[in-house]
């Protein structure tokens, strides 16, 4: 009965408001995408929804029409993706008339967060490897993967968000520092009008149920938050990791340590790499 009432309410809201039928989050893995999705799902009428992906395109960090076609047409949806900025993916967003939020973070913090996620997930392709390696070696492997796959991801999306009004680029650091203000900015981007004070109320509701305690048990329930600390890499990177990260970043022209901290490398000398083609 409760689910039926919720569905009827959501259908009525979708009919009443000219809001986007779907809010896609194209998030860098381990950059706060789950938290952002939970915040947006608190907007009246919206819900985080599972999508069907018969072609397996999202496993390759792509999107295909079937993903969006699988969502209920009479209700409002939030979906969390790790979509790479390929021409085909961008063209699909444009063809469907969709806007999207692109979320990234300091890549050094992403390296650390990813390592702990792998250790907590017994089904991850690198779980056995990281469980056997000493922690510094596991972190070094995580750094190498980030440099190879996610630096191009961030660089490609940064270029697109600077020249297209279809994609809104956001940093996890800004969301963490000012969640209500950042949420209000997102709602304005999607032209969703809510009463004053609503973003603050949403942030408070989600905060009360967020637990920063990543473990195999909490991961199995869909909870992915570990610490969420900005600058946590300083507690984990040794001199060898700093050198590895800086050496890898030097492949990209015009990149400094401050640019890496912002998660916004500008460009790479030579032909661009493809963005992630495998699970994080």
N, C-alpha and C positions, 0 to 999 in steps of 0.2 A: 504493500500500500504506500509506504513512504517513497519507494523508488518511482512508483507511478505518479505520485504528486510532484516529485522532483522533475520527472520528465515533462509533465504537463506545464510546469512553471517555466522550464528551460525553453520549450517550444514557443510559449507565449512571448517570452523575452526576445527570442530570435525574430519573431514576426513583428514585434513592436519597434525594435531598434534597427537602424541601418548599419549595424556593426559588422566587421569582417566575420565571415562564417568560420574562418580558421586563422589562428595566430601561430605561425611556424617559428620555432626557435632554432636557428642554426648555430649550435654552440660548439666551441672547442671542447673536446672531452675533458672532464674534470675542471670545468671553469664555472660551475654554479648553475648550469642549465636546469637541473632538477629543482633547485630553489626558486629560480625565476618562473618555471612552469607552475609551481605551487602557488606563487603569488598571483599569477595571471588567472589561475583557475578559481581564485576567490572573487573575481569579477562576476557580478550576477549574470547567470546564463551560461557561463563558460565552464568547461571541465577538461582536465587532462584526459585524452582519449587514446586508447590503443588503436593502431591502424594495421591494416593487412598489407603485407608486402610479398605477394606471391612470387615476384621476380627476384627478391633478395637484393634489390638495388640499395637499400639503406645500409646493408652490411658493408657495401663498398663506399659508404658516405656519399651516395647519390640519392636522387629522388626520381620518382616516376609517377605518371598519372594515377596509377592504381592506388598509391598511398593516399591521395586526396579523395579519390572516388570512394574509398572504403569508409570515409567518415560520414556520420549521419547528416543528411542534407537539411534537416529541419531543426538542428541544434547548433550551438556554438562550440568550437573545439580549440584546444591548445595542444600542439604536438611538439615533442622534443626530438630534434634531429642533430646530426653532426655533418650536415651537407657541406661538401667541398665546393669551392667557387669555380666550377668548370663551366665552359660556355653552354653545355647542354642543360645543366641544372639551372643556371641563370635564365636561359631561354624558357624553361618550363614555368618558372615563377612569373615571368613576363606574360607568357601565353595565357596563364590562368588568372592573371590580374592580381597576384598575391604580393603583399608586402611581407617582410620577415625581419626579425630581430637577430642580429649576429653578435654573439657573446664570446669574448675571449678574456685572457688574463695574462699576468706575468708568466712567461714560459718557464722560468726557473721554478716557480711555485707549482706549475703544472707538472713538471718532471717529478717532484716529490709526491704530489697528490696521486699521480698515476701509479707510482711504485707501491704505495700503500694500498691502493685499490686492487692492484694485481695480487698482492699478498693476501688480501681478504677474499678474493674470488677464486674458489677452487676450480672453476670452469674456464678461467682465462687461459689463453694460449701460452702465456709466459709464467703462469703460477708456479709450476714445478721448477722452472729455471730460477725464479727469484727466491723460492723457498730454500734452494740449495746453495745459492750464492751468498757470500758475505754481503752485508747491507751496502757497503760502499761500491761493490761491484754491481749489485742490482740497480743502484741509483745511476751508475755510469751507463748501464744499458738503457735505462729509461731516458736519460739525457740524449743518448745517441738516436733513439727512436723519435724523440721530439724534434731534434734538429733536422732529421731527414724528412719527417712527414708533416709536422705541424707548423714549422716556420713558413713553409710555402702556403699552408692553409691560411695563416693569419695575414701574410703579405697579400695574397690574392683578394681576400675579403676586404682588407683595408683599402685597396685600390677601388674596389667596387662601391664601398660605402661612401667614398669621397666624391664619386661622380654620379651616383644614382640615388634618387630619392625613394627608391623602392626598398632599400635595405638600411636599417638603423644599426650602426655599430655601437656596441657598449663594452665597457671594461668591467670585469668582476670587481675590481678595486673600487670603482665608483658605486656599484650596486651595494657593496659591503659598507662603504662609508656613509652613504645617504640613500637607503633603500626606498623610502617613501618618495623622495624627490625623483629618483630614477624611475620608479614605477609610474609616477605621474607623467614623466617624459614619454615613456612607452605608450601609455594610454593616449596621450596627445598625438603621437605618431600614427596610431591606428584610428584616430578620431572617435574615441570612446569617451563620452562625457559622463562623469560621475559627480555626485555631490561633493562639496568641499569636505576634506577630512577623511574621505574614503580610502585613499592610498595608505594613510597612517594606520587606519583601523585594520586594513588587510595585512600590513606588515606585522602588527601586533598579534593578530590571530595566528599567522604562520609561525612566528617566533616561538609561541608557547608550545608548539608541537614539534619543533625541530630539535633533534638530538645529534650532537657532534660526537658520535661514538661508532665509527665504522668497524664492522666485524663481519665474519661470514653470516652470522645470524641476522644482523640488521640489514645486510646487503640483500639477503633472500627476501626481505619484505619490501624492497624497493628503496630503502633509505641509503643514500650514498655519501652523506656528510661525514667528514672525519674531523677536521678542525676549522677549516675555512679562514685560517689566519693569513693575512697579507704579509709577505716577506718571510714566510716560514722556511724558505730555502736557506736562509742564513744559518739556521740551526742544523742543517743537514749537509750542505755543500762543504767539502774539504778543498784544499788548494788544487787538487787534481781535477775536481769537478768544475771549479771556476775556470781553470785553464781549458778544459775540454769544451765547456760551453762557449767561451769567448773565441776559441779557435774555430768552432763550427759556425758561429755567427759571422765571422770574417768572410765567409763565402758570399755574404749578402752585402751589396754595396750600400754605403751610407748608414750602416748599422753600428750603434754604439751601445754601451752597457745601459744607458738610460732608455734607449729605444727598446731594448730587450725587456727592460723592467716594465715599460708601458705595454708590451705585447704587440708592438706595432712596427716591425721592421718594414722598410720602405720597398726595396727591390733587390733582386739578385743579379749579379753579373753573370752573363751567359743566359742560355735558354732556361725558361722556367721549368721547374720540376712539376710533376703531377702531385696533387695533394693526396691525402691518405687513401690508400686502396685496400686497407685491411683493418680489422678491428683493433682498437687501441689497446 
